[in-house]
């Protein structure tokens, strides 16, 4: 990891960094504005999409969740609202934010639900062995504290492939 002494950075370099950060933050906030208006329609749409994706890619997990009377809003609201950043250590969160900022298109309605769904399905083997209380507790504190960049990149890659495959199949209909 490279570190810089802020005292050795020129004013022009700082202005460039500031403008880049402002651009990235503006882009991010513009896309999630719907999440923080009355009724939170952006979050509601994303949760519905997560549910649909999970049903498509792991129907047995989907059924297990519903058989245990768990509604997707009980666990995925936080994922959508906090962009999954609370689920990971800081280095993984930075990698995730990098993807959100660099992805072209409407990341939060088009790509983020796939990331959430793939993240949930990643734990399918464990979740299918749990009851209501165990699942909810597990989903509030996923064991991601030892994750490496490769782990999140695997989730991102699978989400990207699924998004492209599902969008292609929807376009053919």
N, C-alpha and C positions, 0 to 999 in steps of 0.2 A: 504494500500500500504506500502510495506516495503522499507525503505531507508537505505543506507549504507554510512558510512563515508569512502571515498576513502583512507584516511590516515591509516585506520585500516585494509586494505586488504593487504595480503602478496604478495610478488613478484610472487610467484608460482601461486596464485589465479588470479592475473592480467594476467599472461601469458596464463592461461587456458581460461580466458574470451576473451583475444585477439585472441587466436587461434579459438575459437568458432565463434567469430564475423567474422573473416577472412573466415572461412569455409562457413558460411551462405551467406556472400556477394558474394563469388566466385560462389557458387551454383546458386544464383539469377542471377548474371551477365552472366553466361554461358548460361542460358536458354533464355535470352532476347537479345543476341548478334545479332540475325537476325533482330531485331527491328531497329537497328542503322547502318545498311549497306545500300548501294545504293538501292534506291527504297523501302526501308523498308518492305521487303517481310513478315517478321514476323507479323508486324502490319496489313498489307493488308490481310493476311490469317485469322488473329483473327477477323477482322471486318466482313469479309465474314461469318465466323462461327457465330458471334453474330447475324447477320442478319438472317441466316438460323434457328437458335434456336428460335428467337423471332417469326418468321413466323410459326414455329411449335407449340409453346406454347400459342401464343396470336395473331392469324391471324387478328383479327379485329384491334388491335393496329398496327400491321405491315401495314395493308391497310391504316389506318388513317395517318400514318407517310408518306406513299408514295402519298396519295391523296393530302397531303399538300406540296408536292415537297421537302421533306427533305430526303437527302441521309444519310445513317448511318454514313458515314465518317465525316459528319458535327458535330456529337456529340460523337461518340464512339472512334474517333481517340485519343482524350485526355484520355479517360478511359483506352485504351490499352497502350498508350504511358506512362502514369503516374501510371499505375497499380491500378487505381481507388482511389489512395491515396489523391488526391486533393478534392475528393467529401465528405470526412469525417473529423470529428475532430480527433485529434492525438490519443486518446485512441482507437478509432475504427480502425484507420490506423495501429496501432501496432498490433491489433488483426488480421487484414487482412494480414499483413506481416508475422505474425506467421503462418498463414495457408499456405501462399505461400512457406515459407521455409520448413515447415514440410510435405507438400503433396508429396507423392511419384510419380514419373513420370515427364512428361514435363508439369508442371503446367500452363505455359503461352499459350501453344497451345491446351492443353486438358481441363483444368479446368477454367482458367480465363475468356474465352468467355462465359461460362455458368454463372459465377458470374455476368458479365456485363449484360447478357440477363435477368437474374432474377431481377437484380437491376432495369432495365428499366421497366419490366413488373410490378414490385411492384408499380409503379406510373401510371399504365395503366388507371385507373379510372379517374385520373386528366387530363392526356395527351389527352384522347379521347374527352375532352370538349374544347380543345384549338385549335387555328389556328396556322399557320406557325410561326409567330413571337412569340406568347406566348409560344409555345413548345420549340423553340430554347432558349429563355430566361430562361425558367424553367429548361431546361436540362443543362444550364451552371451554375446554382446555385440551385441544389436540396436542399430542406429544411431538411438537415440531421444534422444540428448543435446541435439538442437535442437528437440525437440517443444514445441509450445505447448499450452495448455489445450484449444484447439479440436481438436487431434489426439486426445487421450484422450476428449474428449466425443463425438467421432465413433465411437470404439470402444465406449464405454458405450452410446450410443444404438442402435447396431446390435445389441449384445448384448441390450439390453432388448427390442427388437423380436423378435429370434429366440426369446428365452426365452418371451415371451408367445405367439408363434405356435406354437412346439413344444408348450407346455403345453396350448394350446387344441386342437391336433390329437390329443394324447394323451388328453384328456378325452372327445373324441368317439368314441374307439375302444371 
